[in-house]
Amino acid sequence: MGVRIDPLTMAETVAATEKFVRDKKPLHLMGVNADKLNQCATDEAIKKIVNESEIINADGASVVLAARSVSYTHLTLPTIA
């Protein structure tokens, strides 16, 4: 599909975000759900915006489960406390 998703845990996402803040660098953190992936499939401008984000997280079980269905096991579902 051509959309990059960073296989980060919640803790890794927070740590990466904190590093951008400490380094005073701009950050565009994007959460990608099934709807956004469908938009990327038909709209190159949206796909470019997503892929140029510094951090791209899977936003929702549908994205994680779809990745697992094609044997990509590096995405995790967040734990709800």
C-alpha positions, 0 to 999 in steps of 0.5 A: 500500500506504500504507507509507512507505519512505525512499529512503536509501543506507547512507551516508545512513542512517548520517548520519541516525542519527548526527544523531539521536544527536548531537541526543539524539533518540529514533529508531526505525529500521525495516527493511521486508522483503516479509513486513513489507509483507504484514503491513502490508497486513492489520494496521493496527496494524503499519502504524501502527508502521512508518509512525511510525518515523523512518527506514524502510529497504527490507530486501532485494532483494524490496522494491527489485525490487518498487519498480522493477517499478512504476517507482520507482527511488529505492531502491538495493540495498546493496553487499556488500564 
